[in-house]
């Protein structure tokens, strides 16, 4: 069986999760993890490579999984890597999705590659779940509640603000509002 050769760009929580997932799939082989940090300073059992050496891996990697943040990493890295590799990312800045898609699409086409964008949770699997539910109950109301926990995307964004070095955003739902039905309009939450 031939293996899909995979590269990971970024080694935060998402990159570490992708690394673990790849180890569970015998049809995939992790070729390298690309980092902006000094590769020797990053602890991992996988090969660490400076992001500046990405060109050395052209033709050696079938798909790059981009694990940077949507606020500042992916807008720069998405088009850059899409020109050189097939890519998958989880860009989730809803208001900027059309603009991001256009840039990545143009870069991928210029390089003869394919890129799949915004394939995380929301947009992504959560969005598909809503679509399926709406197709079964087209006149039904849609309710969305986010549970307790840490928002990686919002936490990443707040850490990029000067003075917020190691902060986390903990979103929570106001369950007292359950009795007030509202239809979701697009991605807006009342």
N, C-alpha and C positions, 0 to 999 in steps of 0.2 A: 504494500500500500504506500503510495506517495504521500508525503506530508506537506501541509500548507506551511510555508515559511513565513513566520510572523515577526514583526518588530513592534516594540512598544515605545511611544514617545511620551516621556514624563513618568516619574516614579513617586507620585504622591499616593494617596489612598486608592484612587482609581487604578493607577498603574500597577500597584501591588496586587489589587484584586484581579486584574487581567492576568498577571503573571501566575497567580494561583490557579485560575480557571484554565489556562493553557496547559498546566501540568496534569490536569485531569482529562485531557483530550489527546489520545494517542495519534490522531490524524493531524495534529498541529505541532510545529516545532518552533520554539522561541529562539530566534537567531541573535537578537540583541535588544537591550533596553537603551534608548537614547535619552541622555540627561544634559541639562545645562550646567549641572554641578560638576565638580572634578570627579570623573568616574571612579577613581581610586578611593574617594571618600564615602562612597555609597555602598552599604552592606547588602549584598544579595548573592545568591548562588548562581545567578544568571550573568551572562556577559554584559558589562556596562560600557557604553561608548559615548563619547562626547557628541552632542547634537551637531557640532560643526563637521563631523565626519560622515554625515548621512550620505553624501554622494558616493562614498566608497562602497555602499551597500546596494546601489542600483543594480537590478538584475539578480540580487541575492535574496531579496525579500519579496514575497508575493503580496503581502498586505501589511500596512502600518496601522496600528490602533493608536489613535491620538488621544492621550489621557490628560491633556492640559485643561485649564479652566476656560470657561466661555467668556469671561470678562476681558482678558487681555491675551491669553496664550493662543487659543484657537483662531481668533481673527488673523493672527500673523502666521501661525504654524499650518493651519488648514490649507491655504493656497500653496504655500511653500512645499509641503510634502505631497500634495495632490498632483503637482507637476511632475514629481519624480517617482511616485509610488501609487498603487491602489490604496485607498485609505478608508477607515471607518472612524467616526467620531460621535460625540454626544453633545454637540453644541446645543445650548438650551436658553439662549437669550431670545425669547419668543418674538419680540418686536424687531429684532435684527435678522431673523431667519432668512427672509427673502434676499437681503443684501449679502449675507454670508454664503448662501447657496449659490448665488450668481458668481461670486469671486472664486469659490472652490470649483464650481462647474467649469468655468473658463480655464482655470489652471489645469484641471484634470484632462479636459479635451485637448489642450495645447500639448500636454505630455503623452497623450494616448492612454490615459488611465481612467479608472472608475473610482468615484468617491461616494460613499454613503454618509450623509450628514444627519445630525439630530436623532440618533438612534439610541437614546438612553431610556430614561423612565418617562420624563415629561418634558419635551415631546419624545415620543417613542412608544414603548409598550403600554404605558398608561393611556396615551392618546388612542392607540389601536383598540384598547379595551372600551374606551368611551364610544368610539365609532361603531364597534360591534353592538354595544348596548343600544345605541340610537337606531341601528338598523332593525333591531328586534322590536323596540318600543319607540317608533318615530315621533309619537306625540307625548312621550313621557317626559317628566322633568328630571334633570340631572343634578345630583348633589355631590359635592366633592368636599372631603375633609382630609386634612393632613394631620397625621398623628404626631405624637411627641417624638423628638429625636433631633439630630443635628442635620442642618441643611448644608451639604458640602458646597453647593454653588453659592449660596448666600454668604457662607463663612469665608469662602475664597475671595469673594468680592470685598467684604469688609476688611480683610487682612491687607488688601492692596491700598487702603486708605492710610495716609501717613498717621502714625501714632497708634494704629491697631495692629500689633504684631502677631498675637496669638489668640484671636477671639473666635468664638463660635456663635452661630445664630441657631436658636432653638425655636422653630415655629410650632405653634399649637393651634388647635381648633377651639372655637367658642361653641361648645355643645348646646348651650342654651338657645342657640339660633335654629336648632333642628325643627322647631315647630313653625318656622317661617319659611315656607317653600319658595324657592326662586329657581328659575331656569338659568343654567349657565349660558352665557353668551361668549362664544369664543373661548379664550383662556382667562377671562376675568373672574375673579372671586369677589362677591359682594362684601 
